[in-house]
Structures are given as structure tokens and as C-alpha cells.
Amino acid sequence: MPTHQHDVPARMIDVPALMQSDEAELDFLQRGSFAYFIDQTNPANGLVRDKNVPGWPASIAAVGMALLAYPVAVERALIGREAALRVVLTTLRFFWNSPQGPQADATGHHGFYYHFLDMESGRRAGTCELSTIDSAFLLAGALGAACYFNRPDADEQELCTLADALYRRADWQWAQNRGDTVTMGWKSGRGFLKHRWTGYNEALLLYILGLGSPTFPLPSASYQAWCAFYHWDHCYGVPYLQSGSLFTHQLSHVWIDFRGIDDQFMRAHGIDYFENSRRATLVQQRYAIDNPQRLIGYGQTCWGITASDGPGPATRVIDGVKRRFFDYVARGVPHGPDDGTIAPWAVIAALPFAPEIVLPTIAQFARTPALHCRYGYKTTFNATFRSKAMPHGWVSPWHFGIDQGPVLLMIENYRSGLPWRLMRACPYIGSGLRRAGFRGGWLDAAPGMP
């Protein structure tokens, strides 16, 4: 892997203006992503199916993304405001009234929720964990929706009250389990999971929310403990804070506008987290161009390696080379694993960071009819995994709520910045960022709790 020490520009130049064809494709993708939430939501409780398979459970992270998607859908005329309000209010009522406690079939405990819930009953699905990160996405969605549906009528005021109450109920100190950092979760009858959120990944949002809590706030030291495991790297001439799967550089940015604000770690390196995600995106493309494993299809407009489903588990000899293929795994760059599986949704979610390389890649996907479907593009594909039955490779037959949400929301952050503006108006976000040591830019004028 070629590595160099020289820096890259703080911002890319010559970002292309959106052409009419770009606008039409972005409209298509946002409509498709929102269609997933329409099709896969139970209108009785607002729960969103994790995967478009009959009988599959709901994902609370997908619910959180849907909650923030409804304001975007209203503004893009994909749904009326009253209809969107009904769904969001139904969802928040369900979570507020759902059973909390240590029982194995509860919906949540200490203000956090089980990763997967039964679509009908809303109770814990199977033996899944009470997930701190997925609860963070859920709560962030509730707070963002409350910043949009905040008119003085009774329903919108109830929505705001419920979102605030749900956030205040989450006991972040309990989730530390007497440690410096936050645990990944808890299981009824077994207690806390042994793993904790440390090092740079999607849990940046989790710590900001925990630090901003007015009821059970994380201590500031917890954020420093999280940062202590950061890994600064140099790949393809690009210095950046490394985290392999592309989604880890995106999900916290769905909610928080990190442009122009920085914490102690980023100040020491002269960039912000937004610029860091841009660099991670550039590394993805450069890895695909280099294509060290000589996988089929990789190139300048075919990249995007992240945690995703895949064609495996299987081992096959392709063009004389024995290759191992995975099912769901945290694929990543530059250190792998990598089996040739590309995730178009992760490319689209990188649009705000590097439109100069994302837009041409979207255009390439748009010229590939096999990727088109009701929900925009297929979730993943693998051109290397070929056989007589699949001469052009494997294409995923499934879609996931947590993949569709970032598509709709990050396109909107690029086009109008609406999700970022809503979250900037939430005082808890401002408070959490300040307690983590962030300063500068929009944060200096943002609201915060005393």
C-alpha cells in the first residue's frame, strides 16, 4: 500500500455545478429512498422494517432515520405535512408508552431500546441487544423531527414534548457501566456487553448526545477516553483519521454539520471531521483505482466499500484465482476485508464531502440498468462473483432501512442542508459539542443548554 507524508488541500477545487441530469437523478434517488419508508413502516406504531423481507423485524436505527426523513420529504413534496406529522407523532407516542424494564420481552430499558423490535408488538425481537448506538440514531431522529414540527398547534407541541422526554429518559451514565467509555449494549439476564465504544467510528454522534443530556450526562472525560483510541493514518498520499468502513465516516454527519468546527484532536491536525470524511472518500476512490486485489469492475467511477451484505459465504476460483467471498461483514479500506462488493448507497452518502468524484460515480450507476429498482439503486453488487447462472456477477436482492436513510438525508444535506440546519437548532447538540471541546464556525452562535 503506497503511503506518503505530504498533505492534501484543505478543500477540493473545481467542484462541478449540478446539471439538470444530476438534479433529476438526485430526485429519483430521494424518491426511491423515501418509498422504502412508506412501504416498510407499520402505520400503527411507526416501526420501520430493517430489511424488506416479510416477517423481518424493525430496526430502531432505521426508525430514527425515518423520523428525520419526514421533514425532508415534506419539503420535497413527497408527502404532505399533516400526513408526515401523523406518522412521526404515532412513532414517538409508541416509544414513550412502550414497556421499559429488565424483562426479556420489553421494548427498552433505562431509556435505551433493543436493536430490533417485532413489527407488530414492538417488543424485543429474538435475543438481540439493547443497543446504545442504534438508540442514539433513534433519539437524534426524534430531536431533529421536533425541530421541524414545532408549530404552536397541539399535535406539533405534543411531538416536541415527547421527543424531549424520550431524550431526557436515556440514562447515559448507566450505559457506562462504571467505565470511562460507553458500552455497546446490554442484554436482559446477561448484563452489559463486554465491548465499548472507543476509537473513531459512527459513535461520534452517541458521545455528543450523551454529553448534551440535561438529566444523565456523560462526563467530559468520557469523550477524551473515546478519542484516546484514535488512529491517524496516511494512505495514497492522504493523511486522515482512519476508520475502514465508509459508513463510519458518514453516519454521525447525517445529523451533525461538522464543517468549520473542531475538537482538540482535529485542531492539532489542522482539519475538521467534515474534511476528514472527504479524505476518507478520496482514499476509497484511490484504492479502487489501484485495485490491489485485481477485482472486477473497480475503478474511478466504481468504488464504495463499507459494512454490507454480500454474495458469500463462499470460496470460488475466478479466472484462475481462488477468492473468498463474505456475506454481511464490515468491509473496509485500505486494510479490508474486501471481496469485490460495492455499495452504491455508501457512495451517495458521501456526496456532501466530495461531489467532484461522487457525481460521476452516480452517473455511472445510473447508466447500469441492473442496479435500478423501486428504492433507487440496489444495495450492493459484486461483479467478481460470477458463475454460469450469474455471468455479470451478483446483485443483492435486499434493501435495508439503515442504507436508505443516509441516501435521502445526505443528498439533502448536499442540496439544501436541511437536516444539518434542523440539528443545529437543537440546544442539546450544541451543548454536547461544547462539552466535547468543539468550537468555531456555526457552533459559536448555536443555542445550548445552560
Disulfide bonds with the S-S distance in Angstrom:
none
